Amino acid sequence: MQDTVQIMLTMIAYMIAVIGIGLAFARRANKNSEEYFLGGRSLGPWVTAMSAEASDMSGWLLMGLPGVAYWCGIADAAWTAIGLAVGTYINWLITSKRLRRYSEKAGNAITLPEFFSNRFHEKNKVVMTVAALFILIFFTVYAASCLVTCGKLFSTLFGLDYIPMMIVGAVFVLIYTIIGGFLAESASDFMQAVVMICALVIIVVTGTAAAGGLGAVIENANSIPGFLEFFGVATPTTVDGVQQVVNGTPQFGEAASYSPLSIVSCLAWGLGYFGMPQVLLRFMAIRTEHELTRSRRIATVWVVISLIIAVFIGVVGRVLYPDALLTESSAENVFILLSTNLLPPLLAGLVMAGILAATISSSDSYLLIAASAFSKNIYQGLLHKKASDKQVLNISRITLLVITAIAIVIALDENSVIFTIVSFAWAGFGATFGPLMLLSLFWKRVNRAGAIAGMISGGSMVFIWNLLVRPLGGLWDVYELLPAFLVSCLVIVVVSLLTAPPSEEIQREFEEVRSGK
């Protein structure tokens, strides 16, 4: 009981610090909508890089990814991590500078839907509306994954019911987001990125030592068929989803092969970055595009280190506590299990704050971007074009309440697998916005009709493939992001070529951005 109280006090102290950051930036954030939603384009390279990656990774990094490695070995987790690392680097390398330049050129756009709309000089705001609606849909799902993380964290730590704990986490995130806006979110995300990587390092070092060293971890993990193979996968023997245990030993079947199709499917995660609003907004918000080179290096190093450690934590957890987590959903608690069993209470509280940090850093981004999509792009862009900044900010806060309520409903099932929820939302953003972002930045011939058709086809294909095609199995069992991304690219190109080219003014603006004028 005393240990639990110490952990709780440490986490409360952390939460107070986060709220303090929100209050510190509240006055500036409420000056106008540009400050609230984009921080007045004032981020430095370190904050840009660290906040982008912290908001991107979420509690998925500390719970979802280690959980996958704990449950079935490293293949799924490692190939996914490789795809994400490569995608991170390429996105920063080819997208960041041109988007920073183009978003300012295109009417000083401060949201992603506004950028796409201004890019095509549209008057009736169809591109903006379609983009905003998809952001609302997929970010609500994303926010739900964060609330599941909060619920699992608090219920596991304090032995309380999942649903009340999930709602407590939702209320905290909501209050924090309403107070501070984008600047507070980015500043706290920088701090949370530091906390997250410290938590990962502490647990992997402590866990490896407790297991008898690196050699002992590898030797024990190797005794599980397929567990440490890149081209094979461990298969837990389950009954009704629960792994069977005989004489204290969890049972596994023969290793299953890991096909090239599965590898391609995991690597496809990297495509998601080109359409991820919480990352793309950081590109738009940095002070100058010249600082993005340093940001790219910082972000890439952080991501590579974090992903490697997160996967290895799942391996260490399986070696130390082989029969503690017997369902795919509970496997995502391996990080919590290691922290509470191996660390002193105060340090465990700090590490638990790492999970909270990851969750907050993502959920505040998701909620803020979704709220801006409605208040700035739909309410002011379509319904009430003369709305004042104060009205836009008020509507955004009402939208935050509604989105949070819907996310709570989605997150009510405590058996939800964080990895699965995140993968669907990730595919949604990657396929809806990724192809359009790349073609908008690098192909002069893309037009408004192609943009609309591409977003609708990409976003729709994610649902179609996930719900109707992928369940067929076999060759069809590929991560929905890949086919949806390819369909969106194809549709944008075909529709753009079959319809009238962009106006000379749009093409001239494109050339000015490309030449750096």
N, C-alpha and C positions, 0 to 999 in steps of 0.2 A: 504493500500500500504506500509506504514511504517513497519507494522508487517511482511509483506512478505519479505521486504528487510532484516530485522533483522534475520528472519529464514534462509534466503539464506546466509547471511554473516556467521552465525554460522556453517552452513553445509559446506561452502567453507573452513572455518578454519579447520574443521575436515578433509576434503579431503586433505588439505595441509599437515596436520600431518601424514596422511596415506602415502602420497607420500614421505614425509621425512623419514619414516621408510624404504620404498623401497630403497631410495638412500643410507641410512646408511648401508644396507646389500648388495648393488649392487656389490661392489668390491669383497667381499668374495664369493657371489653367482656365479660370473663369473670365478672363479678359475678353476673349472672343472664341469663335468656333475653331479658327486655325490653331490657336494655342491649345485648345482642349483636345482636338483630334490629331494634331501633328506636331505640337510643341514648337510651333514657329520655325520649323526647319533649323533647329539649334543644337542637335545632338553632336557630340564629339565622336571620334572613331572608336574608342573603347566602349562607350555606352551603346553606340550603334551596334557593334559586333556582339557584345555580351547579352544585351537585351533581346536582340533578334533571335539568338540561339536559345536563350532561356525560355522565351515565350513560345518558341517552336517546339522544344522538347517536352515540356510539361511533366506531369507525374508519370507519364509513359516511360520516360527515361529511367526513373528509379523504381518503378513497379512493373510496368508492362513488359519491357525488354528483358530484365532479369527473370521475370516470371516465365517467359517463353523459353529461355535457356534452361531454367530449372526443370521445366516440365518435359521437354523433348530433346534437350541437347542444344549444341551451338549452331547447327546448320541454318535453321530459320532465322535466328537472332543475328548471326554473324553476316549472312548474305544481305539481310535487311540493313544492318549497320553499314556495310560497305556501300550499298546503294545510296544511303543517306549522306555518307561522308563525301562521296564523289559528287552527288547532286548539290550539296552545300557549296563546294569549291567552285563548280562550274557556274552556278547561279550568281555567286558574288563576282566571278570573273567576267561574265559576258552581259549580265543583266543590270547590275547595280548602277554603274556610271551613266549608262544611257537612260535608264528610268529616272534617275535623279534630275538629269538635264531635261528630259522630255516632259516630266510632270510639271516642272516650272514653266516650260515653254507653252504647254497646253493649258493656258488659263490659270496657272498656279494651282493645279489640282491638289486637294488635300485628302482625298479618299480614292480608293481604287476604281469604284464605279464612275466617279467624277473624271478620273484620268481617261478611262476608255471613252466616255461620252465626249469629252473635249478633244480627244485625239481625232475623232471623226466629225467634229464640228456639228453635232446633231442639234436640232432645234426641239424635237418632240420627246427627247430623253428616253427612247426605247432601250438603247444600250445600257444606260444608267439604271433603268428600272429592272431589267433582266439581271444585271450584275448584282444589284442590291438584294433582289429576292433570293438568288442563290447563296449570297453571303449569309442572309438571315437563316436559311434552311440549314446549311452545313455548319455554321458557327453555333447554332443552338445544339446540334448533335455533339460538336466538339466540347462545348461548355458542359454538357451532360457527362462526358468522360472525366472531366476535372472534378465534378461533384461526386462521381463514383469513387475517385481517388481519395477525396476528403472523407467520405463516409467509411471506406475501408480502413483508412489510417486511424481515424478517431475511434471507431468501434473496436478495432484490433488492440489498440493501445490501452483503452480505458474500460474494455469489457462492456460497453454500452450498446444499445440497439443501433443498427446501421442507419435507419431512416432519420431519426432525430439528429444524429451526428452529421449526416450528409446535409441536412437542412441548415444546421449551425454553420458548416463550412460555406454554404451558399450565401447566407446572410452576411458573413464576414467579407467575402469577396465582393459582394454587391456594394456594401457600404464603402469599401476601400476604392472601388472603381468610380463610384459616383463622386467621391470627394476630390480626387486628384487629376483625373484625365491622363492624357498621353505622357506628359512629362513625368508625372509621379510614377506612372507605370514603367516607363523606360529606366528611370533612376533606380527604382526598387528592383527591377529585373536585372540590372547590373549587379546589385548586391546579392540577389538570389542566384545568379549564375555562379558567383564566387562560393556561396554556401553549398550549392549543388555539387560542384566539383570537389570541394573539401569533404563533403559527406561521402561521396563515392570513394575517394582515396582512403579515408579513414576506415571504411567498412572493408574494402578489398584487402588492405594491409592487415587489419586485425583478424579478418576471417581466414586469410591464407596462413597466418601464424598459428591460429587456433587449430587449423586442419593439419598442421605438421610441416608446413612449408609448401612451396610451389610443386616440388616433385611429388609429394604425397597427394596433393590435390589432383594432379594430372593422372597419377597411377590409379587412384580410386575412381575417378570419373571414367577412365578407360575401361574399367571392369563392367560398365553398363554398355551393352551392345549399341553402337551407333552414336553414343553420346557426344564424343569429341570429333566426329567425322564431318567434313565439309560436304561430302557427297553421300551421306547417309543420315538417318534420323532415328533417335530412340523412340520406342513405341510402348508407353506405359500400358500395362494390362489393367483394364478398367471394367467395372460392373456398375451400370447406371451412372457413368461419369466419374466414379470414385476408384482411384488406383488401389489394387489389392496388395495387402502386406502379409507375408508369411514368415513367422518367427522373427519379426522386427525388420524384415528385408522387403522393400517395395519391389513388386514384380514387373518385369519388362519382357516383352516378346522379342523376337528377332529384329535386328535393325532393318528398317525399311530403306529402300534406295531413295536418293534425293535427285530427282531428274533435272536435266538442263532447263526444262520448262519451269520448274519450281525456282531455280536459281534466277532465271530471267524475271520471274514474277516478283521475287524479293528485290532484285536490283532496280525494278521499276519504281520502287519507293522514291528514288532520287528524282524522278520526273516531277514529283509533287511540289518541289521547291519553286518551280517557275510560276506557280499559281497561288502561292501561300501568302495571303494578305498581310499577316502579322510580320513576315520577313520583308516583303516588298515595301511596306510602309516605312520600315527603317531606312531603306535605300532612299526614299523620298525625303526623309526627315533629317539626314545628316547635313552639317553646315555647308560643306563643299564636296563636290564629287572627287576631288583629289585625295581626300582623306579615306576614301573607300578602299584603296589598296591596303592600307594598314589594317582597316577593319576586316578585310578578307582574310588576312593572315591570322589575325587574332581568332576570328570565328572558326576557321578551319582547324587550327590547333585545338581549340576548346572542344569542338565536336568530335574529332578523332579520339582524343584522350577519354572523353566522357563515354563514348559508345563502346570502346574496348573494355573499359572497366565495368560498365553496366552488364555487358554480356558475361564477363568473367565472374561477377558477383553471383549470377544464377548458377554457375558451375560450382563455386565454393559452397553455396547454400545447399545444393544437392548432396555434396560430400559430407558436410557437417550435420545436416538434418534431413536424412534421406526419406524418412517416413512422416515428416511433420505436416506436409502440405499435399493433400491427396486428391485435389481436384484442380482443373486448369485455372479456375477462377481464384482459388485460395493460393495457388502458386505465386500469384502476383504480390503476396505478402512476404516474400522471402527477404526483401531488404529490411522490412520492419522486424522480422524474426531475428535476423543477424544483429541488428542494432540493439534490440532490447536484451538479448542474451549475452552479448559479448562486451558491451560498453558500460561504464559507470552511468548512473541515471542522468546526470547533468549533460554528459557528452552525448548520451543516447537522445536526450531531448533536443540537442543542437542538430544531430543527424536527422531526427524526425522533422525538425524544422526545414531540413533540406527537401524533404518530400513536399512539405507544405509550400516551400519556396517555389518548387517546380510547378505545383498546381496553381498557385496564385499568379505566377508570372505568365502562365498561359491563359487562365480563365479571364483575367482582367483584360488581356489583349482581345480575346474572342468577344467578350461582352461589349467592349468599347467599339470595336470595328463593326459589329453587328448593329449596335445602336446608331452609329454614324451612318450606316447604310440606309437605315430607315429615316432618321431625322434630317440628315443633310441631303440625301439623294432622292428619297421618295417624298417626304413631307415638304421640304423646301424646294426640291427640284421639280416636283410634279404638282403636288396638291395645293401648296400655299407659297407661291414663288416670291412673294413680298415679305415672307416671315423674317422677323428680326433675329439677330444672333441669340438674344435671350430666349426667344421662343424655341429656336432650334435646340439650345442646350436643355431647356425644360422637357421638350419632347424626347430628347435622347435619354433622359433619366427615367421617363415613364417607360420607354422602350426597354431599358435595362431591366426594369421590374418584370415586364411581361416575358422577356426572353429567359430570365432566371427562373420564373415560375414554370415555363414549359420544360426547361432543362431539368428541373427538379422532378417533374413527372417522368421524363425519360429515364432518369437515374434511380428510380424507386426500386428497381430489381437489384438486390445486393449480389446476385450471382453473375451480373454483367462482367464481361471480360474487357478490361480497359483497352488492351491491344486491338481487339476486334472493333470497338467503337471508333477508336482513333483511325484505324486503317480505312474505314468507310468514309469518314469526313475528309481525311487526307486525300483520298482518291477523288472526292467531290471537288475540292478546290483545285487539285492538280489538273484534272481534265476540263473543268469549266473555264479556268483562267490561264493555265499554263500555255497552251498553244496560242491563244489570242495575245498574251503578253509577248511571247517571242516574235510572233509575226508582226505585231504592232510596232515593235522596236526595230525590226530588221528587214521588213518587206514593205516597200513603198506601195505595192499594188493592192494590199489588203484594204477592203472597204467596209462600210457600215453594215451592209447586208451580210457579208461574210462573218463579221464579228458577232452579230445576233445569232446567225445559224450555228456558228461554232460553239458558242456558250451553251445554247439550248441542247445541241446534239451531245456535247461532252458531258454536261451535267445529267442529262436523261440516261445516257448510256451507262453511267455509274450505277444507277438504280436497276436498269434492265439486266446488266451483266451480273450484278450481285444477287438479285432476287430470282432471275429466270434462267440465265445461261450457266453461271458457275456451278449451281447445284447439279448439273448434268454430269460433272466429273470428267475424268480423263483429260483429253486435250483442252477441254473447256475450262478446266480448273486453274485459271490464271487470274492473278490479282486484277480487279476491275479497272484499276488506274491505267494499265497498259493499253487495252483495247479502246477504252474511252478516250484516252489521250490521242491515239492514232486516228480515231474516227473524227474527233474535233479538228485535228490538223487537216485532214482530207476535206472535210466539209468547208472549212474556212477558205482553203485554196480554190476548190471547185466553184463555190458560190461567188467568190470575189472575181474569178475569171469570167464567169457567165453573166455578171452584172456590170453596170457602168463603173469605170475607174474612179478613184477619188478625185476631187476637184484639184485644180492647179494650186490653189492656196494650201490645201492639205499636203500635197506633194512637196511644195516649196518648204513648208514647215518641217516636214520629215528630213529633207536634205540639210536644212540648217542645223537640226539636231545631230544628224550624222556627222556633219563637218565640225561640230563643236562651237558653232557661232552663238 
